[in-house]
Amino acid sequence: MEFRTIEFKEAEPGVGLITLNRPDRLNALNLDMVEELTALFDQLRRQEQVRVLVITGEGRGFCSGADLKDERVRRDADTLFSSAAVHLVAVQKKYSDLITGMRRLPQPIIAAVNGPAAGGGMCIALASDVVIAGPPATFIASFINIGLSGGELGTTYFLPRLVGSARAAEILFTGRTVDVTEAEKIGLVSRVVEEGSLMAVALDTARIMLSKSPMGLRLTKEALNQNLTAPSLEAAIELENRNQSICCVSPEFSRAVKAFGKGK
């Protein structure tokens, strides 16, 4: 499938690289990009050869959020904003489906945040499994700044779990910029790397993941997703028990145990 607003390639065997490619708009999410990402995620769910994903932005930005100058939205504004019900189906759900689509992917997702991640761009980073940031990265929950609710595309779900409810509330209520130093301090990102090394570190991290068993990676993501809302410790452990028993009868486990024994 050919894309106009994004690029996708296998950076190396097993590693898919998604690049948001509207650098003149700081990779803002217009409806075309939303639909192309949705189509790509649908394809990737069925591609077992792609085992880890990296997502980044072209140019000096990661993603500046929804494109407020989207030609399609402006052209059809009278219809799209005619009622909350129309907007919900035609616009809002399309954007939010990106986030649920990311979480449903079996592949771990590494966000390589190379610049500003604002609005929906911040949400894409939050929905990733690992967030690696370079020095130019900033994070802005900008929704409240344009008259919207601060709760958008999973922010009120992910952010409190990452940084705590008090910090999340302050960030969402004020719409202020969180620089990369603060983002690392409060746990908004997994790791901050030096200038010029972002993609190298992201790909190195992907390679480490690739060295693990395919089933192990997939079931780890599944457990992390489901146990975010586990009703009890017992329920969380039951899912982990199932996953471990599945993995214990896999060829990868047998080979790993034999290799460990020889290493001794």
KASULCOR-V435833 format. One record per pair of residues at least 6 apart in sequence whose C-alpha atoms are under 7 Angstrom apart, sorted by sequence separation. I is the first residue (numbers start at 1). J is the second residue. If there is no record, write none. Layout:
I:J ; I:J
//
This chain:
10:16 ; 11:17 ; 21:27 ; 22:28 ; 56:62 ; 57:63 ; 80:86 ; 81:87 ; 125:131 ; 143:149 ; 144:150 ; 183:189 ; 184:190 ; 230:236 ; 247:253 ; 9:16 ; 10:17 ; 20:27 ; 80:87 ; 143:150 ; 184:191 ; 8:16 ; 9:17 ; 160:168 ; 184:192 ; 8:17 ; 9:18 ; 141:150 ; 159:168 ; 227:236 ; 8:18 ; 80:90 ; 7:18 ; 8:19 ; 7:19 ; 6:19 ; 7:20 ; 6:20 ; 7:21 ; 111:125 ; 5:20 ; 6:21 ; 5:21 ; 223:239 ; 5:22 ; 111:128 ; 122:139 ; 223:240 ; 110:128 ; 122:140 ; 109:128 ; 110:129 ; 111:130 ; 112:131 ; 113:132 ; 114:133 ; 122:141 ; 109:129 ; 110:130 ; 111:131 ; 112:132 ; 113:133 ; 114:134 ; 117:137 ; 108:129 ; 109:130 ; 110:131 ; 111:132 ; 112:133 ; 113:134 ; 115:136 ; 116:137 ; 117:138 ; 118:139 ; 119:140 ; 114:136 ; 115:137 ; 116:138 ; 117:139 ; 118:140 ; 119:141 ; 150:172 ; 114:137 ; 115:138 ; 116:139 ; 117:140 ; 118:141 ; 119:142 ; 150:173 ; 163:186 ; 103:127 ; 113:137 ; 118:142 ; 119:143 ; 163:187 ; 219:243 ; 99:124 ; 102:127 ; 162:187 ; 163:188 ; 162:188 ; 6:33 ; 5:33 ; 99:127 ; 144:173 ; 27:57 ; 123:153 ; 141:171 ; 145:175 ; 123:154 ; 141:172 ; 144:175 ; 216:247 ; 123:155 ; 126:158 ; 215:247 ; 3:36 ; 120:153 ; 142:175 ; 16:50 ; 27:61 ; 141:175 ; 14:49 ; 15:50 ; 23:58 ; 26:61 ; 27:62 ; 28:63 ; 140:175 ; 14:50 ; 15:51 ; 16:52 ; 17:53 ; 18:54 ; 19:55 ; 20:56 ; 21:57 ; 23:59 ; 26:62 ; 27:63 ; 28:64 ; 29:65 ; 30:66 ; 140:176 ; 14:51 ; 15:52 ; 16:53 ; 17:54 ; 18:55 ; 19:56 ; 20:57 ; 21:58 ; 26:63 ; 27:64 ; 28:65 ; 29:66 ; 30:67 ; 140:177 ; 14:52 ; 15:53 ; 16:54 ; 17:55 ; 18:56 ; 19:57 ; 20:58 ; 26:64 ; 28:66 ; 29:67 ; 139:177 ; 140:178 ; 19:58 ; 28:67 ; 138:177 ; 139:178 ; 213:252 ; 30:70 ; 138:178 ; 139:179 ; 138:179 ; 137:179 ; 138:180 ; 137:180 ; 135:180 ; 62:113 ; 62:114 ; 64:116 ; 61:114 ; 62:115 ; 63:116 ; 64:117 ; 65:118 ; 66:119 ; 53:107 ; 60:114 ; 61:115 ; 62:116 ; 63:117 ; 64:118 ; 65:119 ; 66:120 ; 99:153 ; 52:107 ; 53:108 ; 54:109 ; 55:110 ; 56:111 ; 60:115 ; 61:116 ; 62:117 ; 63:118 ; 64:119 ; 65:120 ; 51:107 ; 52:108 ; 53:109 ; 54:110 ; 55:111 ; 56:112 ; 65:121 ; 133:189 ; 52:109 ; 53:110 ; 54:111 ; 55:112 ; 56:113 ; 57:114 ; 64:121 ; 96:153 ; 132:189 ; 54:112 ; 56:114 ; 63:121 ; 131:189 ; 132:190 ; 133:191 ; 134:192 ; 62:121 ; 131:190 ; 132:191 ; 133:192 ; 134:193 ; 135:194 ; 34:94 ; 38:98 ; 41:101 ; 45:105 ; 130:190 ; 131:191 ; 132:192 ; 133:193 ; 134:194 ; 135:195 ; 34:95 ; 41:102 ; 45:106 ; 134:195 ; 134:198 ; 133:198 ; 132:202 ; 112:198 ; 112:199 ; 112:202 ; 110:202 ; 107:218 ; 106:218 ; 108:221 ; 106:221 ; 52:206 ; 51:210 ; 15:206
//
